[in-house]
Amino acid sequence: MHDSGSLFGWLITAGFLLTLLNYPVKLVYRKFVASRPRESKFRRIYVKFQRFIVSNHRFFAFFTALLLLTHVIIQMLYRWFSWTGLIAAGSMVANLLIGSYGHYIKKRRPSAWLVVHRAAGLLLIAAITAHVLKGGR
């Protein structure tokens, strides 16, 4: 059963990476794709990819949170308590709450919450990296 904890940890990482794609995909579009002609096959394919990533950003985040909950339960029942895991999990939950606040309460009005949400994402990358490098301990 302890291998399931590792599997869910890596699934969380994959879900988080899908969630993180939101900003870079938009940036690539603005910098490189938007200037291409509308008839370009590459542009059409990229726009479909971008719409998929951007429209599902919040669902990727909620799915990752469910994986996180499962991971925490498995780790606490069958393995050990991890301080780096607690910090990473707390950061992820905080970022999920900030994003939910922005989506459901602020309703597409960017303000300081968006800067905090993006900064929390960067801190979360550092927290997950530390957790993985410490061997999940």
Phi and psi in degrees as GROMACS dihedral restraints (atoms count N, CA, C in turn):
[ dihedral_restraints ]
;  ai    aj    ak    al  type     phi  dphi    fc
    3     4     5     6     1   -66.7    20    10
    4     5     6     7     1   -24.2    20    10
    6     7     8     9     1   -68.1    20    10
    7     8     9    10     1   -27.4    20    10
    9    10    11    12     1   -63.9    20    10
   10    11    12    13     1   -35.4    20    10
   12    13    14    15     1   -61.6    20    10
   13    14    15    16     1   -42.7    20    10
   15    16    17    18     1   -66.0    20    10
   16    17    18    19     1   -41.8    20    10
   18    19    20    21     1   -59.1    20    10
   19    20    21    22     1   -46.8    20    10
   21    22    23    24     1   -66.2    20    10
   22    23    24    25     1   -32.7    20    10
   24    25    26    27     1   -61.0    20    10
   25    26    27    28     1   -44.0    20    10
   27    28    29    30     1   -72.0    20    10
   28    29    30    31     1   -32.8    20    10
   30    31    32    33     1   -65.6    20    10
   31    32    33    34     1   -37.1    20    10
   33    34    35    36     1   -61.5    20    10
   34    35    36    37     1   -44.5    20    10
   36    37    38    39     1   -60.7    20    10
   37    38    39    40     1   -43.9    20    10
   39    40    41    42     1   -63.3    20    10
   40    41    42    43     1   -43.6    20    10
   42    43    44    45     1   -63.9    20    10
   43    44    45    46     1   -39.0    20    10
   45    46    47    48     1   -66.6    20    10
   46    47    48    49     1   -39.6    20    10
   48    49    50    51     1   -64.0    20    10
   49    50    51    52     1   -39.6    20    10
   51    52    53    54     1   -62.1    20    10
   52    53    54    55     1   -40.1    20    10
   54    55    56    57     1   -66.0    20    10
   55    56    57    58     1   -40.5    20    10
   57    58    59    60     1   -67.2    20    10
   58    59    60    61     1   -22.7    20    10
   60    61    62    63     1   -62.4    20    10
   61    62    63    64     1   -17.7    20    10
   63    64    65    66     1   -51.6    20    10
   64    65    66    67     1   -54.5    20    10
   66    67    68    69     1   -69.6    20    10
   67    68    69    70     1   -50.9    20    10
   69    70    71    72     1   -60.3    20    10
   70    71    72    73     1   -36.2    20    10
   72    73    74    75     1   -64.0    20    10
   73    74    75    76     1   -41.5    20    10
   75    76    77    78     1   -66.5    20    10
   76    77    78    79     1   -40.2    20    10
   78    79    80    81     1   -63.8    20    10
   79    80    81    82     1   -45.1    20    10
   81    82    83    84     1   -61.5    20    10
   82    83    84    85     1   -40.2    20    10
   84    85    86    87     1   -61.0    20    10
   85    86    87    88     1   -49.5    20    10
   87    88    89    90     1   -62.4    20    10
   88    89    90    91     1   -41.2    20    10
   90    91    92    93     1   -81.3    20    10
   91    92    93    94     1   -36.7    20    10
   93    94    95    96     1  -123.5    20    10
   94    95    96    97     1   -35.1    20    10
   96    97    98    99     1   -89.9    20    10
   97    98    99   100     1   -37.6    20    10
   99   100   101   102     1   -60.3    20    10
  100   101   102   103     1   -29.1    20    10
  102   103   104   105     1   -79.8    20    10
  103   104   105   106     1   -10.9    20    10
  105   106   107   108     1   -74.7    20    10
  106   107   108   109     1   155.5    20    10
  108   109   110   111     1   -63.7    20    10
  109   110   111   112     1   148.0    20    10
  111   112   113   114     1   -60.2    20    10
  112   113   114   115     1   -28.1    20    10
  114   115   116   117     1   -79.3    20    10
  115   116   117   118     1    -7.2    20    10
  117   118   119   120     1   -62.4    20    10
  118   119   120   121     1   130.8    20    10
  120   121   122   123     1   -64.4    20    10
  121   122   123   124     1   -40.9    20    10
  123   124   125   126     1   -59.3    20    10
  124   125   126   127     1   -44.3    20    10
  126   127   128   129     1   -62.3    20    10
  127   128   129   130     1   -43.9    20    10
  129   130   131   132     1   -60.4    20    10
  130   131   132   133     1   -44.8    20    10
  132   133   134   135     1   -65.3    20    10
  133   134   135   136     1   -43.8    20    10
  135   136   137   138     1   -64.0    20    10
  136   137   138   139     1   -40.6    20    10
  138   139   140   141     1   -62.7    20    10
  139   140   141   142     1   -40.0    20    10
  141   142   143   144     1   -63.2    20    10
  142   143   144   145     1   -44.1    20    10
  144   145   146   147     1   -61.1    20    10
  145   146   147   148     1   -45.4    20    10
  147   148   149   150     1   -62.2    20    10
  148   149   150   151     1   -44.2    20    10
  150   151   152   153     1   -60.2    20    10
  151   152   153   154     1   -41.0    20    10
  153   154   155   156     1   -62.0    20    10
  154   155   156   157     1   -48.0    20    10
  156   157   158   159     1   -65.3    20    10
  157   158   159   160     1   -49.3    20    10
  159   160   161   162     1   -67.4    20    10
  160   161   162   163     1   -43.2    20    10
  162   163   164   165     1   -71.8    20    10
  163   164   165   166     1   -22.7    20    10
  165   166   167   168     1  -103.5    20    10
  166   167   168   169     1     6.8    20    10
  168   169   170   171     1   -51.8    20    10
  169   170   171   172     1   -49.3    20    10
  171   172   173   174     1   -68.7    20    10
  172   173   174   175     1   -32.9    20    10
  174   175   176   177     1   -70.8    20    10
  175   176   177   178     1   -37.1    20    10
  177   178   179   180     1   -59.9    20    10
  178   179   180   181     1   -41.8    20    10
  180   181   182   183     1   -65.2    20    10
  181   182   183   184     1   -44.9    20    10
  183   184   185   186     1   -67.4    20    10
  184   185   186   187     1   -38.7    20    10
  186   187   188   189     1   -62.9    20    10
  187   188   189   190     1   -41.7    20    10
  189   190   191   192     1   -64.1    20    10
  190   191   192   193     1   -36.8    20    10
  192   193   194   195     1   -65.2    20    10
  193   194   195   196     1   -38.6    20    10
  195   196   197   198     1   -64.6    20    10
  196   197   198   199     1   -40.8    20    10
  198   199   200   201     1   -63.3    20    10
  199   200   201   202     1   -38.7    20    10
  201   202   203   204     1   -61.2    20    10
  202   203   204   205     1   -45.8    20    10
  204   205   206   207     1   -59.3    20    10
  205   206   207   208     1   -45.4    20    10
  207   208   209   210     1   -61.8    20    10
  208   209   210   211     1   -43.9    20    10
  210   211   212   213     1   -60.0    20    10
  211   212   213   214     1   -45.5    20    10
  213   214   215   216     1   -62.4    20    10
  214   215   216   217     1   -44.8    20    10
  216   217   218   219     1   -61.5    20    10
  217   218   219   220     1   -47.2    20    10
  219   220   221   222     1   -62.1    20    10
  220   221   222   223     1   -45.8    20    10
  222   223   224   225     1   -63.8    20    10
  223   224   225   226     1   -40.6    20    10
  225   226   227   228     1   -71.1    20    10
  226   227   228   229     1   -33.3    20    10
  228   229   230   231     1   -78.7    20    10
  229   230   231   232     1   -37.9    20    10
  231   232   233   234     1  -116.9    20    10
  232   233   234   235     1    -8.2    20    10
  234   235   236   237     1  -130.8    20    10
  235   236   237   238     1  -102.2    20    10
  237   238   239   240     1  -151.4    20    10
  238   239   240   241     1   167.7    20    10
  240   241   242   243     1   -86.0    20    10
  241   242   243   244     1   140.3    20    10
  243   244   245   246     1  -129.6    20    10
  244   245   246   247     1   122.9    20    10
  246   247   248   249     1   -68.2    20    10
  247   248   249   250     1   -41.1    20    10
  249   250   251   252     1   -66.1    20    10
  250   251   252   253     1   -35.3    20    10
  252   253   254   255     1   -65.8    20    10
  253   254   255   256     1   -40.0    20    10
  255   256   257   258     1   -63.1    20    10
  256   257   258   259     1   -41.7    20    10
  258   259   260   261     1   -65.4    20    10
  259   260   261   262     1   -45.4    20    10
  261   262   263   264     1   -63.6    20    10
  262   263   264   265     1   -43.8    20    10
  264   265   266   267     1   -65.0    20    10
  265   266   267   268     1   -43.6    20    10
  267   268   269   270     1   -61.9    20    10
  268   269   270   271     1   -40.1    20    10
  270   271   272   273     1   -64.7    20    10
  271   272   273   274     1   -40.2    20    10
  273   274   275   276     1   -67.1    20    10
  274   275   276   277     1   -42.9    20    10
  276   277   278   279     1   -65.1    20    10
  277   278   279   280     1   -42.0    20    10
  279   280   281   282     1   -61.3    20    10
  280   281   282   283     1   -43.2    20    10
  282   283   284   285     1   -66.6    20    10
  283   284   285   286     1   -37.2    20    10
  285   286   287   288     1   -62.6    20    10
  286   287   288   289     1   -42.1    20    10
  288   289   290   291     1   -66.1    20    10
  289   290   291   292     1   -39.9    20    10
  291   292   293   294     1   -64.3    20    10
  292   293   294   295     1   -44.5    20    10
  294   295   296   297     1   -64.2    20    10
  295   296   297   298     1   -39.8    20    10
  297   298   299   300     1   -64.7    20    10
  298   299   300   301     1   -40.9    20    10
  300   301   302   303     1   -58.0    20    10
  301   302   303   304     1   -47.3    20    10
  303   304   305   306     1   -64.4    20    10
  304   305   306   307     1   -40.1    20    10
  306   307   308   309     1   -76.7    20    10
  307   308   309   310     1   -45.1    20    10
  309   310   311   312     1   -92.1    20    10
  310   311   312   313     1   -26.2    20    10
  312   313   314   315     1  -104.5    20    10
  313   314   315   316     1   -47.9    20    10
  315   316   317   318     1   -77.1    20    10
  316   317   318   319     1   -21.9    20    10
  318   319   320   321     1    50.6    20    10
  319   320   321   322     1    65.1    20    10
  321   322   323   324     1    66.7    20    10
  322   323   324   325     1    21.5    20    10
  324   325   326   327     1  -105.3    20    10
  325   326   327   328     1    93.9    20    10
  327   328   329   330     1   -60.6    20    10
  328   329   330   331     1   138.8    20    10
  330   331   332   333     1  -154.9    20    10
  331   332   333   334     1  -152.4    20    10
  333   334   335   336     1   -61.2    20    10
  334   335   336   337     1   -27.5    20    10
  336   337   338   339     1   -60.3    20    10
  337   338   339   340     1   -34.6    20    10
  339   340   341   342     1   -68.2    20    10
  340   341   342   343     1   -40.5    20    10
  342   343   344   345     1   -64.3    20    10
  343   344   345   346     1   -43.5    20    10
  345   346   347   348     1   -64.9    20    10
  346   347   348   349     1   -40.9    20    10
  348   349   350   351     1   -62.3    20    10
  349   350   351   352     1   -44.4    20    10
  351   352   353   354     1   -68.8    20    10
  352   353   354   355     1   -40.5    20    10
  354   355   356   357     1   -64.7    20    10
  355   356   357   358     1   -39.4    20    10
  357   358   359   360     1   -64.1    20    10
  358   359   360   361     1   -34.1    20    10
  360   361   362   363     1   -62.7    20    10
  361   362   363   364     1   -41.3    20    10
  363   364   365   366     1   -66.3    20    10
  364   365   366   367     1   -41.2    20    10
  366   367   368   369     1   -65.1    20    10
  367   368   369   370     1   -35.1    20    10
  369   370   371   372     1   -65.7    20    10
  370   371   372   373     1   -37.1    20    10
  372   373   374   375     1   -58.5    20    10
  373   374   375   376     1   -45.0    20    10
  375   376   377   378     1   -64.1    20    10
  376   377   378   379     1   -41.1    20    10
  378   379   380   381     1   -66.2    20    10
  379   380   381   382     1   -42.9    20    10
  381   382   383   384     1   -66.5    20    10
  382   383   384   385     1   -41.2    20    10
  384   385   386   387     1   -60.3    20    10
  385   386   387   388     1   -45.4    20    10
  387   388   389   390     1   -61.7    20    10
  388   389   390   391     1   -40.9    20    10
  390   391   392   393     1   -62.5    20    10
  391   392   393   394     1   -44.5    20    10
  393   394   395   396     1   -68.1    20    10
  394   395   396   397     1   -43.3    20    10
  396   397   398   399     1   -65.7    20    10
  397   398   399   400     1   -28.8    20    10
  399   400   401   402     1   -82.6    20    10
  400   401   402   403     1     5.9    20    10
  402   403   404   405     1    74.1    20    10
  403   404   405   406     1    27.7    20    10
  405   406   407   408     1    76.5    20    10
  406   407   408   409     1    16.0    20    10
